[in-house]
Amino acid sequence: MLQVYDLEKSYGKKVALDGVSLNVSQGEILVVMGPSGCGKSTLIRCINRLTEPDRGEVLFKEQSVMDMSPQELLEFRRRVGFVFQHFNLIKRLTVKENVMFGPVLSGMDAEEAEANALEALGKVGLLGNADSLPDELSGGQQQRVGIARALALNPEIMLLDEPTASLDPILVGEVLDVMEDLARSSKATMIIVTHEVSFALKVADRIILMDHGKIVEEGAPAEIFAQPQSEIGKKYKRLLMS
């Protein structure tokens, strides 16, 4: 479904991606892990060109994302749900209006967009908050709105960029529970960047470990954390055992 070939990205002298290649199958839940600054977020932002790579190729269903025109890229992004680290909600709009915003902007009929928004809010447990304003919600609830916003486009692939990174530790659990439910029930392909080891063990079909802009290890969760080959994998194993 998705192929990434030899992606490179640098910010000045700092190398964020150093020749990253991977394949993602239809319906696969891929979790990307590694220390801060290893290139995880840059990788998934390059997939839909929120960040432009310096070199490399991304193919989605055999079509080059790098060669897409602005209109083709816009249409591609409608098929890709993206959940950011920060909520990025529009404060003057209600929860429902925030979730509807993307579909309406992409040309969806308002009535259909509203129905999709309410369905998505139901999936993240916030249907009762549809008419609330973002400032009336907790951080965890706001991030769940962000997830609903991505779901409302009925995406073929979901990209989640450390969706719990900006949350108070007390609120992390509620967002992880929603993500776990979605991973089990959704047919969408998912690429999830996270530091949450226990969550990765529960939901991932495959885990990729990154360090210094490279993939240093990949495999099934049980294999990665039982017999890690990389230094990063060994550190995660010690974390699980502590």
N, C-alpha and C positions, 0 to 999 in steps of 0.2 A: 504493500500500500504506500509506504513512504521509504524512500532511500536517500541517505545523506552520504555524500562522497567528498572526502578530503577537505572538510571545511577548515578555513584558517581565518583568524581575526585577531588583530593587534590594536591596542590603544597606546600609541606612541611606542615606547620600548617594551611595554608589557604585552606578552603573548597570552591572549585569552583562549584561543582555540588553535591547536597545533596539529592539523591534519586529522580531524575527527570524521569517522565513517561509521554508519550504522544502518540497519534495516529494521523496519517496524511492520509487523503483519497486521492485517485486518482484525480488529477486535482485541488486539494485544494490549495489556497494561504494562507499560515500561516505566520503571522508576529509575531516576538518575540521581546519584548521590556522590558526595565528596566534600572536602573541606571548602570553606568560604574562599572565593576567588579562584576556584579550579576551572571555571568555564561553564558550569551547569546552566546558569541562566542565559548566558550568551548563546549557548547551543540552541535552546528552544526559541529564543527570540530571533535567531537567524533562520529558523525553519519557515516562519511566515514573513520574514524580512522586516520585522520591527527593528532589527539590527541588520545592516547590510554586511555580509561577510566580505573579506578581502579576496578570498579565493574559494573555489569548491562548487559543488552542485547539490541541489535538493530536487528530488523528483517526487511528485505526488500523483499516484496513479499514472505513472510513466510520463507525466508532463513536467517540464522544467519550471520550477518556481522562479529561478533566477532570470529566465528569459521572458517572464510574463510582462505584458504591458500594464500600465496603471489600472486600466479597467479590468483586465484579467486578474490582477493581483487583488483588487477589491472583491471580485467574485469568489476568488479562492479563500479569502479571509472570512467570507460569509459561511464557508464550510468548515471553518476552524474556530472552535471556542477557545478563548484565551483568558485565563484567570491570573491576575497580577498579584504581586506581593502586597501592594497597597490597594485599597478598595476602589479608588477612583470613581466614587459615586457622585452624581450631580445633586448637590444639597437641596436645591429648590424643587426637585422633582420627588414625587412619592416613590416608594419602593417599587410598586407596579410600573410606574412610568419609567424608572431607571431600567427595569428589565425589558420593557417594550422598546426602549429608545433605539437599540441596535437593529432589531428587525424592521421597525418602521423606516429607519434611515436607509435600510437596504432595499426598500420598496415593498415590503409586506403590507397587506391590507391591515388597517388599524384594528379591526375586529378580530382578525386571525392573530395578530400580534398580541392582543390582550389575552386571548385564550391560551396562547403559548406561554405568556408571562405567568399567568395564574397556575398553569400546569407545572412550570418550572419552579415556582415558589412552593407549590405543594411538595415537590421532590426534596426540597431543602428544609422543609418544616416551617415555612414562613408565610403560609397562605393568610393567616390571621393578621399579618403585619403589612398587607398589600398597600394600605392607604397611609401608612406611617411615613414620616420623613427620615432620611438616613441618620440625622442627629439624635433621633429618638431611640436608636438601636445600639446595642453593645457592639464592640469590635468584632466579636465572633459572628453576630447576626449580620453585620455589614459585609463580612467576607462571604457569608452564605448567599447574600444578595448578589455578590460578584459571581459566584458559581452559577446561580440561577440565570443571570444575565448571559453567561456563556451558553447555558443549556437552551435558552429560548430560541436560538438560531438553528436548533436541531442539528448540531455539528456532526460531521463524520469523524472528526478527530478533536480531542480536547488536549490543550497544552496548559499545564498548571505550574506556575513559577513560584515555588515556595509559598503556597497560599497561607501558611500559618506563621511566616517569618515575622510579621509585624504585630502579632497578637500577644497579649499577656498570656503567660503559661496556663493560667486557669481557664482561658477561653479556647486554647488549642484543641482540647478534646472534642468539643462540639463540632468543630469544622472537620476534624479527622473522621468523626463518626459519619458525617454527611458524605465525605469523599469515599469512605469505605462502602457505604450503601450504594453510591453511584457506580463504583467500580464493580460491584457484584451484580447490579441490575441493568446497567447501561450496556447497549451494544456498541457504543462509540469506542474507538481506539483512544487510548489515553497515554500521554507522556507526562509524568509527574516528577518535578524536581522537589526534593524534600530532604530534610535532615532526620526525619522521624523513622528510626530503625524498626520499631515494633509495627508501625503502620506498613512499611515496605514489606515486612515478612508476611503480613496478612493478605495484602492485595496484589502484589506484583506477580506477573507471569515471569518477568525477567528483570534483573537489576544490572545497571551499568554503574561502575565506579570510575570517577574521573579524578585526575590529579595533574596540576600544572598544564592544563589545556589538552590533555590526552585521556583516552579511555585506557585504564590500566587493568581492568578486569570486568567480566560480565558473565552472567549465568543465572540459573534459577536461585531464588532466595536461600533455600536450604543448602545448596551447594556453596554459594558465596560465603555464607556466614559460618558454615561448618568447617570447611577446609579452604580458607582464603589463601590466595597465592600472592596478592599484592600487599604492600605495607599498609595501604589505606584499608583494605579488607581486614587485615589483622587487627587494626585499631578498632574497627567496628565490632569485631568479634569480642575483643576485650571489654568494650562498652556493654555488650549484651550480657556478658558474664559477671559484670560488676554489680 
